[in-house]
Amino acid sequence: MVAPFLRKTGLRFFARRSGAAERSALVHGRAVYEFNCYFCHGYRGDARTLAAQTLDPPPLNFRRAENLTPERVENAVRFGRPGTAMAPFAARLSDEDIRAVALYVASGLAGDAAYHTVANGWPDHERRNGAAFPFVLGEILLDAPEEDLTPAEIAGRDLFRSTCVNCHTGRTREDGADMFRRTDGEGPR
C-alpha cells in the first residue's frame, strides 16, 4: 500500500523523474535502511519480522502509515519514539544518512529494500534460498499437512524452519498448530 503522502505529493514519481542527486539520496537511503531498519520494519516496510512480533507496541508498518513525510521520519530516526522500541539514531548515523533514509522511507521504500544483498553478506540468496520464499511470504502455511506438499515444498519448509525463522514469521492455520515443529524433532535455530 502506498502511503497517502505519496499520493498527495507524487514523491515516487518525483524519485523516478528526479535528477541524479535525488536518485543518489534514495539509493543511499535504501542502503542505510537495509542495514539499520530491516530488522524491525521489514525489507518491505510492512513490519512483518520476528522482532516486530515481540515488540509492544509493534514497529510502524510504513505500508499503512498516514502522513509519512520525510520530516516526520527524520524526526523519529533522529530522536526515537518515546514509549516504543524506536531508539534515537542521531549518535549512530550521520545527518546525511538520516536525511537519506527519511526520504527513502517517505518515498514508499522506492523499489522495496532487500536486506539479503551481497553487501549484507547474502551472496546468491535467491538461488540458494528460493525454496523457502513461499513460506516467508505466507503463500504456503507452515503447518500445511505434509501430504499436501511437494518434495520441493517440504524442503523449502524445512529450510525456512532451520534458517529463515530467525527473522521471518511465516503463517500457520488459526488452530494453534506449532509452526516451529520440525520433522527431525529440533526447534528453531
HELIX and SHEET records of a PDB file:
HELIX    1   1 PRO A    4  THR A    9  1                                   6    
HELIX    2   2 LEU A   11  ARG A   17  1                                   7    
HELIX    3   3 ALA A   20  ASN A   36  1                                  17    
HELIX    4   4 TYR A   38  HIS A   41  1                                   4    
HELIX    5   5 LEU A   50  THR A   54  1                                   5    
HELIX    6   6 PRO A   70  PHE A   79  1                                  10    
HELIX    7   7 ASP A   95  ALA A  106  1                                  12    
HELIX    8   8 HIS A  125  ASN A  129  1                                   5    
HELIX    9   9 GLY A  130  ALA A  132  5                                   3    
HELIX   10  10 PHE A  133  VAL A  136  1                                   4    
HELIX   11  11 GLU A  146  ASP A  148  5                                   3    
HELIX   12  12 PRO A  151  SER A  162  1                                  12    
HELIX   13  13 CYS A  164  ASN A  166  5                                   3    
END                                                                             
